[in-house]
Amino acid sequence: QVQLVESGGGLAQPGGSLTLSCSASGMEVELNAMSWSRQSPGKQRELVAEIGIGLGALTEYADSVKGRFTISRDEAKNKVYLQMNNLKVEDTAAYYCGVNQRIWGQGTQVTVAS
């Protein structure tokens, strides 16, 4: 059974940084396309970052986060990360880790406010 558990959310100031972690079980993060999406109240869920299968896999980012967010994974720990820099108020949302854009975790809240 695939399970994804996100952590690392919290309150950050504009311009600050946070790193989200996703602990995976029941599957191997290196052998699947892993992604992060976010959703804030009243808005559609947005896919913000994705990393493809295998070593040297391509990464893709939403235009809204390009140059500020970085997705990565640790095969040994079976974890996926989202490094978020230069945070903006509009980054406030619940962030979800997903595998093959098909199974998602419960989410972790990120709030950016001064």
C-alpha positions as CSV (number, residue, x, y, z in Angstrom):
1,Q,0.0,0.0,0.0
2,V,1.5,3.3,-1.1
3,Q,1.6,6.0,1.6
4,L,3.0,9.5,1.4
5,V,3.5,11.7,4.4
6,E,4.4,15.3,4.1
7,S,6.1,17.4,6.7
8,G,8.0,20.7,7.0
9,G,5.2,23.2,6.5
10,G,4.6,26.2,8.7
11,L,4.8,29.9,8.9
12,A,7.4,31.8,6.9
13,Q,7.9,35.5,6.2
14,P,7.9,36.8,2.6
15,G,11.4,36.3,1.2
16,G,12.0,33.4,3.5
17,S,12.6,29.7,2.9
18,L,11.0,26.4,3.8
19,T,11.8,22.8,2.9
20,L,9.0,20.3,2.6
21,S,9.7,16.6,3.0
22,C,7.7,13.7,1.7
23,S,8.3,10.2,3.3
24,A,7.2,7.4,1.0
25,S,6.4,3.8,1.7
26,G,5.0,1.0,-0.4
27,M,6.9,2.2,-3.5
28,E,10.3,3.6,-4.5
29,V,10.6,7.3,-5.2
30,E,13.4,6.7,-7.7
31,L,11.2,4.5,-9.9
32,N,8.2,6.8,-10.1
33,A,7.4,10.3,-11.2
34,M,7.1,12.3,-8.0
35,S,5.5,15.7,-7.7
36,W,4.3,18.4,-5.5
37,S,1.0,20.2,-5.9
38,R,-0.7,22.9,-3.8
39,Q,-4.2,24.2,-3.2
40,S,-5.5,27.2,-1.4
41,P,-9.1,27.9,-0.5
42,G,-11.3,28.7,-3.5
43,K,-8.6,27.9,-6.0
44,Q,-7.9,24.9,-8.2
45,R,-5.1,22.5,-7.3
46,E,-1.9,23.6,-9.0
47,L,1.0,21.2,-9.9
48,V,4.1,23.1,-8.9
49,A,6.9,20.7,-9.4
50,E,7.6,17.2,-10.8
51,I,10.7,15.0,-11.1
52,G,10.7,12.1,-13.6
53,I,11.8,8.5,-13.2
54,G,15.4,7.4,-12.6
55,L,18.8,9.1,-12.1
56,G,19.2,12.4,-14.0
57,A,15.5,12.7,-14.4
58,L,14.1,15.9,-15.8
59,T,12.3,18.3,-13.5
60,E,9.5,20.6,-14.4
61,Y,8.1,23.6,-12.5
62,A,5.0,25.8,-12.7
63,D,5.9,29.3,-14.0
64,S,4.7,30.7,-10.7
65,V,7.5,28.9,-8.8
66,K,10.2,28.6,-11.4
67,G,13.6,29.8,-10.2
68,R,12.4,29.7,-6.5
69,F,11.4,26.1,-5.9
70,T,13.5,23.0,-6.3
71,I,12.3,19.4,-6.2
72,S,14.7,16.6,-5.3
73,R,14.7,13.1,-3.9
74,D,16.8,10.9,-1.8
75,E,16.7,7.3,-2.9
76,A,18.4,6.0,0.2
77,K,15.8,7.6,2.5
78,N,12.9,7.2,0.0
79,K,12.0,10.8,0.4
80,V,11.1,13.7,-1.9
81,Y,11.8,17.3,-1.0
82,L,10.6,20.7,-2.1
83,Q,13.0,23.5,-1.3
84,M,11.1,26.8,-1.4
85,N,13.1,30.0,-1.5
86,N,12.0,33.7,-1.8
87,L,8.6,32.8,-0.6
88,K,5.7,35.0,-1.5
89,V,2.3,35.6,0.2
90,E,0.7,33.9,-2.8
91,D,2.6,30.7,-2.1
92,T,0.3,30.2,0.9
93,A,-1.5,26.9,0.4
94,A,-1.7,23.2,1.5
95,Y,1.1,21.3,-0.3
96,Y,0.7,17.7,-1.3
97,C,3.2,15.1,-2.4
98,G,2.2,12.8,-5.2
99,V,3.3,9.7,-7.1
100,N,2.6,9.5,-10.8
101,Q,0.0,12.3,-10.2
102,R,-2.3,9.5,-9.0
103,I,-1.8,9.1,-5.3
104,W,-1.4,12.0,-3.0
105,G,-0.6,12.5,0.7
106,Q,-2.6,14.3,3.3
107,G,-0.8,17.6,2.8
108,T,1.1,20.1,4.9
109,Q,0.1,23.8,5.3
110,V,2.5,26.6,4.3
111,T,1.6,30.1,5.3
112,V,3.6,33.1,4.1
113,A,2.9,36.3,6.0
114,S,4.7,39.2,7.6
